[in-house]
Every structure is written in C-alpha cells, then in structure tokens.
Amino acid sequence: MNILNKMQKVPGGLIIIPLLAAILINTFIPSVMSVGGPTTALFKEGSSAMMGIFLLICGSSINIKQAGLPLYKGSVLLGLKFVVGAGIGWAVGLMFGPEGILGLSTLVLISALTSSNSSLYIALCSDYGDSSDAGAISVLCIKDGPFVSMVALGATGLASIPFESLIAMIIPLLIGVVWGNLDKQFRDLCAKAQPLIIIIMSFAIGANSNINTIFTAGITGILLGLIAFLTGFLFYFLYNLFLKKKTALGAALGTVAASSALTPAIIAEADPSLQRFVDAATAQLATASIITMLLCPLLIAFLDKRLKKKRNIKETKISDISDNSSTA
C-alpha cells in the first residue's frame, strides 16, 4: 500500500492531509501532542526547523547556470507576482488595516497573492509552453517559501519584520543554492526529501490549531481562492507585455501554493502581533490552494485557445496579402 502516492493524488495532499490530521488530533486528544521529548519537539514545535530545511531544499533547486530566456521569464514572473501581490495587500491594508476585508486579513492576502503553485506551473508548461517556460521555474521557485511574503509585508509596512528575520530566511536558502549548484547529488537528495519535510511541517502547524478554524474559514477560503484565480487574468495580460511570443502561462500565477498555508505561522514568529490571524489564514490558504488548482488549468486552456485563434487569423491575413501581392 503506497500511502505517499495516494496523498500526492489529492490536490495539495502532502500539506492538507497531515494538516487536517493534526488539527483533529489536537482538537479531540491534545494530550498526545504534549507528551514532551522528541514527539512534541517534532510534531508540535518542529515547524521552524522544518521550514529551515524546506528553504534549503528550495535553494538547491535554483540553477544559477540557467541563463538567457528562462532567466528572463523567471525574473519577470517573480517580479510580477511580488509587485501585484504586495500592491493588493498594501492597498487593502491602507484602507482597512491589518484585519483586511470580508474576513481576509492582509496577512492571508499577501501570503496567497505572492505565492503560486510551482508543480502546477511545470505541469502546464508541458502542454502550453516550451523548455524556456519550464526553465523559468529555477528563478520563480524563490517564492515557494515564506521569504517573498515576508519581504512584501515588511516593505509595505503591514508587518514589523526585523532585519534579522529576513537574514534568517536567506541563510538556509543561500546554502541550498550554493550546495545544490556545486553538488548535483545533493540537489537530487533534496528533491527526494522534500515530501517528507512538507508532511512533518504541515503536521506541526496543524497541531497548533483547532477544528473550529476550518468551519470558520471555509467560505472565506473559497473567496480567497476566487480572488487569486481572478488575478490570473491580470497576470496573463501583464506577462505578455514583456514577451515577443505570447503565452497563456502568465495566468498560472493566479494560483495559491499549497505550501503558503505554512507561511502565516512562520511570519507570526517574526511579528507576534499577527499571531491572532494565523489559524484562520492557515485554513483559508489551504482551501484557496485547492480552488485555484482546479480552476487555473481551465483558464489557461481557454486563454491558450484564444491566443491560437488570434494567431491563425493573423497568419491567414498575412497569407492573403502575400497571395494578392504575387497575383499583382
């Protein structure tokens, strides 16, 4: 019985399943998580250590040898994701404060809108992109951890993020970048270890939450997913402004990474004033990741079809002009 494979078949399963399991255990038999020793250290208090390893793994996947078009595309995608996500979060924070609007705090908005689903992006590249699009992930993957969200919250003044906290996020990321580029075996090891780290980190965060959070965050989580999905249209148009050959893949930024559900707890460690939003934000992000994972491929298929239709019309017109010129 391959449990890991079954978990991976569920959208965001590696995060959502252990997260829910831990929430249920902490709700009904919380004493299990408080026995002390390695059990408590790993399964209830281990999220920070696991996040350090996760950042190191993310760093190891960044290929500094990647140059040319993949580097350009990855940089543009990352820049757009940061500017749009931070901009929307800043605007909401300016008008409504940290509590945000419609039950969505500025913490959850920025955590969602500065993240995107890298696995889904790679999968979509095989159908709607080329090797340069797939190669862009080596830069875009920087937003997989909480680092970009933390920078966005600090830069917009929506959170008080100590400089030391940013350095603490960068160090494991840089170690991963250097080691992963010097040693391919290490990079391969990190890729294999990533599912285990994500499972344990998700469980540790869920072990500090309660089942009431899920019911409270249900509708607002769906709303968050729809907001993120709609930004896909914006990213589609903005990304194509920077490209000669148009693509539908910019809309893939309209997703919420399943790993973003782990971001609020990490950010709240740097700014404890945000702790009151963590439980709701975690559940909202987990819900939003599923919503966008289901809707985004449909949007990209629609936009790709639209682009191809425009291309065909343009080519037909050029062909007609050429024919008329030859006849004349």
QUIPENOR-V247490 format. One line per field, one symbol per residue. ss: DSSP state (~ for helix, > for strand, _ for the rest). A space follows every 50 residues. Layout:
ss = ???
This chain:
ss = __~~~~~~~___~~~~~~~~~~~~~~~~_~~~~~__~~~~~~~___~~~~ ~~~~~~~~~~________~~~~~~~~~~~~~~~~~~~~~~~~~~~~____ >__>_~~~~~~~~____~~~~~~~~~~~__~~~~~_~~~~~~~~__~~~~ ~~~~~_______~~~~~~~~~~~~~~~~~~~~_~~~~~~~~~~~~~~~~~ ~~~~~~____~~~~~~~~~~~~~~~~~~~~~~~~~~~~~~________~~ ~~~~___~~~~~~~~~~~~~_~~~~~~~~~~~~~~~~~~~~~~~~~~~~~ ~~~~~~~~~~~~~~~~~~~~~~~~~~~_
